[in-house]
Amino acid sequence: MRIQSHEPADDHAPHVDPVTGMMTTGHEWDGISELNTPLPKWWLYIFYATIVWSLGYYVVYPSWPLAQSFTRGIWDWSSRGAVSADVQELRNARKANNDKLAAMPIAEVLKNPTMLSFAQAQGKAAFGDNCAPCHGAGGGGAVGYPNLTDDDWLWGGKPEQILETITVGVRSTDKDTRSGAMTAFGEGASPILNKQQISDVADYVRSLSGLKDTPGAEKGKAVFAENCVACHGEDAKGNQDLGAPNLTDKIWLYGSDKATIEYAVTHGRGGVMPTWKGRLDDATIKSLAVYVYTLGGGQK
């Protein structure tokens, strides 16, 4: 705090200020002297208390770094241990329902309001932790990652089919994984299709969804019949047993522009979904299947 001093401006020695009766520090600027005002006692008491508190904290909690570790504190507390204890407490609280969920067929879970609510809540949390990075927070998907909220399924959208896909994955490391990939028709020394045929069949595939500017569609239809119907079917509506998509529903995993389709025909496609068996317990996997099914695109 600074006030106007009544002492001579050239006298910089500490002195008693006649107005406040307090000593000055001897510091003076432009005739203004600095008072040596003591700190409030309440503030000092709080400050001293924090010092005592910090000393106690150093003793009780981990605090001081060592060469390769740190002091553990007399309570041997750690944030990791606290989180682990909370997680274990949550698991214990969920155990009864989890055991019941794991043993119950997924079709029965969907009919049981209590178990359905439990599975949806647990599945939503598991989806956010494990599936959202690829499929999006709401399951809407992205380029190359399927939208889980529509009614377009590569491997089937029935509850049991969704459960199977999550369990074994797609082209994953699991021995029972769902497999199957689109052939690369334009690669190798002797490609199956030449560039013109690939262009034509791309036009035909685009025309199946009503897209315009497809001059080679008629020729592409013949190419499609000779090379693509084995997987996609004569009606081009796909085959869920093979993971072959429906080409007539106007839903595109990688995009509907001609260049993207030509790339797929030329180089093939084969996305990968990891197996969650062994990484998540059976109840959590079933919860995920229930949650995905109830996002709105599940099939009866």
C-alpha positions in Angstrom: 0.0 0.0 0.0 1.4 3.5 -0.9 0.3 6.9 0.4 1.4 10.4 0.0 4.2 11.0 2.5 4.5 14.3 4.5 8.2 13.7 5.0 10.8 15.5 2.8 11.1 13.8 -0.6 14.9 13.4 -0.2 14.6 11.5 3.1 14.5 7.8 2.0 15.3 6.2 5.4 12.5 4.2 7.1 10.4 6.4 9.4 7.0 6.6 11.0 4.4 7.9 8.7 2.6 10.7 10.6 -0.8 10.0 8.9 -1.1 6.3 9.5 1.4 5.9 12.3 3.1 2.9 10.5 6.7 2.5 9.6 7.7 2.9 6.0 10.1 0.6 4.1 12.3 3.4 2.9 11.2 3.0 -0.6 9.9 6.1 -2.2 8.8 7.0 -5.7 7.8 10.5 -6.8 7.2 11.5 -3.2 5.1 8.4 -2.5 6.5 6.3 0.4 5.7 2.6 0.8 4.2 1.6 4.1 5.6 -1.5 5.8 2.1 -2.8 6.5 2.0 -6.2 8.2 -0.1 -9.0 6.7 -3.4 -9.7 8.3 -3.1 -12.3 11.1 -6.0 -14.4 9.6 -4.0 -14.6 6.3 -0.8 -15.6 8.1 -2.6 -18.3 10.1 -4.1 -19.8 6.9 -0.6 -19.7 5.3 1.0 -21.5 8.2 -1.8 -24.0 8.2 -1.1 -24.8 4.5 2.5 -25.4 5.3 1.5 -27.9 8.0 -1.0 -29.5 5.6 1.7 -29.9 2.9 4.0 -31.6 5.4 1.3 -34.0 6.3 0.5 -34.6 2.7 4.1 -35.4 1.9 4.0 -38.1 4.7 0.6 -39.6 3.9 0.5 -39.5 0.1 3.0 -40.3 -2.7 4.8 -37.1 -3.4 8.6 -37.1 -3.7 10.3 -38.4 -6.8 13.1 -40.8 -6.4 15.7 -42.1 -8.9 13.5 -44.8 -10.3 10.3 -44.5 -8.3 8.7 -42.2 -5.8 7.7 -42.1 -2.1 4.6 -44.2 -1.5 3.3 -42.5 1.6 2.2 -44.2 4.8 -1.2 -44.9 3.3 0.3 -46.4 0.1 -2.4 -44.6 -1.9 -2.3 -44.2 -5.7 -4.8 -42.8 -8.2 -4.5 -46.0 -10.2 -5.3 -48.1 -7.2 -8.3 -45.8 -6.4 -9.6 -46.2 -9.9 -9.1 -50.0 -9.9 -11.0 -50.2 -6.6 -13.9 -48.2 -8.1 -14.0 -50.4 -11.2 -14.0 -53.5 -9.0 -16.8 -52.1 -6.9 -18.8 -51.4 -10.1 -18.1 -55.0 -11.3 -19.3 -56.4 -8.1 -22.5 -54.4 -8.2 -23.1 -55.6 -11.8 -22.1 -59.2 -11.3 -25.5 -60.6 -10.7 -27.0 -59.0 -13.8 -23.9 -59.8 -15.9 -24.0 -63.4 -15.0 -27.7 -63.5 -15.9 -27.1 -61.6 -19.1 -24.2 -63.9 -20.2 -26.4 -67.0 -19.7 -29.6 -65.6 -21.4 -30.1 -65.9 -25.2 -30.0 -62.5 -26.8 -33.5 -62.9 -28.1 -34.7 -63.4 -24.5 -32.7 -60.3 -23.4 -34.7 -58.2 -25.9 -38.0 -59.4 -24.4 -37.0 -58.7 -20.8 -37.4 -55.0 -20.0 -35.1 -55.2 -17.0 -32.3 -57.0 -18.8 -32.8 -54.9 -21.9 -32.3 -51.7 -20.0 -29.2 -53.0 -18.3 -27.7 -54.3 -21.5 -28.4 -51.0 -23.4 -26.7 -49.0 -20.7 -23.7 -51.2 -20.4 -23.5 -51.6 -24.2 -23.6 -47.8 -24.8 -20.6 -47.4 -22.4 -18.7 -50.2 -24.1 -19.5 -48.8 -27.6 -18.1 -45.5 -26.6 -14.9 -47.1 -25.3 -14.3 -49.6 -28.1 -16.4 -48.9 -31.2 -17.0 -45.2 -31.5 -13.5 -44.5 -33.0 -14.5 -46.3 -36.2 -18.3 -46.2 -36.2 -18.8 -42.8 -34.6 -20.3 -41.9 -31.3 -23.8 -42.5 -32.5 -23.0 -45.4 -34.7 -23.4 -43.3 -37.9 -20.2 -44.7 -39.4 -17.8 -43.0 -41.8 -16.2 -43.7 -45.2 -15.1 -47.4 -45.0 -16.9 -47.9 -41.6 -20.5 -49.1 -41.8 -23.4 -47.0 -40.5 -25.0 -49.1 -37.7 -28.3 -47.1 -37.6 -29.6 -48.0 -41.0 -31.1 -51.2 -42.3 -28.1 -52.1 -44.6 -26.0 -55.0 -43.2 -23.1 -56.8 -44.8 -23.3 -59.8 -42.5 -26.9 -59.6 -41.3 -28.7 -57.3 -38.8 -30.5 -59.9 -36.7 -29.5 -59.9 -33.0 -27.7 -63.3 -33.3 -25.9 -62.2 -36.5 -24.7 -58.9 -34.9 -23.6 -60.9 -31.8 -21.6 -63.2 -34.0 -20.0 -60.4 -36.0 -18.9 -58.6 -32.8 -17.6 -61.8 -31.3 -15.4 -63.2 -34.2 -14.8 -60.0 -36.2 -14.4 -59.6 -39.9 -11.2 -60.8 -41.5 -9.8 -60.8 -38.0 -7.3 -63.0 -36.2 -10.1 -65.3 -34.8 -10.2 -68.7 -36.4 -14.0 -68.4 -36.9 -13.9 -64.9 -38.2 -16.3 -63.8 -40.9 -14.2 -63.8 -44.1 -14.6 -62.9 -47.7 -13.2 -60.1 -49.8 -14.0 -58.4 -53.1 -11.7 -59.6 -55.9 -9.2 -57.2 -57.4 -10.4 -57.4 -61.1 -7.8 -55.0 -62.5 -4.5 -56.1 -60.8 -1.8 -58.5 -61.8 0.0 -59.2 -65.0 -3.2 -60.6 -66.6 -6.1 -58.7 -65.0 -9.5 -60.2 -65.1 -11.0 -57.0 -66.6 -9.5 -54.3 -68.7 -9.9 -50.6 -68.0 -12.8 -50.2 -70.4 -14.7 -53.1 -68.8 -14.0 -51.7 -65.3 -15.4 -48.3 -66.5 -18.5 -49.9 -67.9 -19.3 -52.1 -64.9 -18.8 -49.0 -62.7 -21.4 -47.2 -64.8 -23.7 -50.2 -64.4 -23.3 -50.3 -60.7 -24.0 -46.6 -60.4 -27.1 -47.0 -62.6 -28.5 -49.6 -60.2 -29.0 -46.8 -57.6 -30.5 -44.4 -60.1 -27.4 -42.3 -60.6 -27.1 -40.4 -63.8 -24.2 -40.0 -66.3 -23.6 -43.8 -66.8 -22.9 -44.1 -70.6 -21.4 -47.6 -70.2 -24.2 -49.1 -68.2 -25.5 -51.4 -70.9 -22.1 -52.9 -71.6 -21.4 -53.0 -67.9 -24.5 -55.1 -67.3 -22.9 -57.9 -69.4 -19.6 -57.6 -67.5 -21.5 -57.7 -64.2 -23.4 -60.8 -65.2 -20.2 -62.6 -66.1 -18.1 -61.6 -63.1 -20.1 -60.2 -60.2 -23.4 -62.1 -59.8 -21.7 -65.0 -58.0 -21.4 -62.7 -54.9 -23.8 -59.9 -55.4 -26.6 -62.0 -57.0 -28.3 -61.6 -60.3 -30.5 -58.8 -58.8 -27.4 -57.2 -57.3 -29.0 -57.2 -53.9 -26.0 -58.9 -52.3 -25.4 -61.9 -50.1 -25.0 -61.6 -46.4 -23.5 -65.1 -46.1 -20.5 -63.7 -48.1 -20.6 -60.2 -46.8 -21.4 -59.0 -50.3 -23.2 -55.6 -50.2 -26.5 -54.8 -51.8 -25.7 -52.5 -54.8 -29.2 -51.3 -55.3 -30.1 -49.6 -52.0 -28.3 -46.2 -52.6 -26.2 -46.8 -49.5 -22.4 -46.6 -50.2 -19.7 -47.6 -47.8 -16.8 -45.9 -49.7 -18.7 -43.5 -52.0 -20.8 -43.4 -55.1 -18.6 -41.5 -57.5 -17.3 -43.4 -60.5 -13.6 -43.1 -59.6 -14.3 -44.7 -56.2 -16.2 -47.6 -57.7 -13.5 -48.1 -60.4 -10.9 -48.2 -57.6 -12.9 -50.9 -55.8 -13.4 -53.0 -58.9 -9.7 -52.6 -59.8 -8.1 -53.2 -56.4 -10.8 -55.0 -54.5 -12.1 -54.3 -51.0 -11.6 -56.0 -47.7 -12.1 -54.0 -44.5 -11.2 -55.5 -41.1 -13.1 -55.5 -37.9 -11.3 -56.9 -34.8 -12.6 -59.8 -32.9 -13.7 -58.8 -29.4 -13.7 -62.3 -28.0 -11.1 -62.4 -25.3 -10.9 -58.7 -25.2 -14.3 -58.2 -23.7 -16.3 -60.6 -21.5 -19.3 -62.4 -22.9 -21.8 -60.2 -21.0 -20.2 -57.0 -22.4 -20.2 -58.4 -26.0 -23.8 -59.3 -25.7 -24.6 -55.9 -24.3 -22.8 -54.4 -27.3 -24.9 -56.5 -29.7 -28.1 -55.4 -27.9 -27.1 -51.8 -28.1 -26.2 -51.9 -31.8 -29.4 -53.8 -32.6 -31.5 -51.1 -30.8 -29.8 -48.2 -32.6 -32.6 -48.5 -35.1 -31.3 -50.6 -38.0 -31.7 -54.1 -36.6 -33.6 -56.7 -38.5 -36.2 -59.0 -37.0 
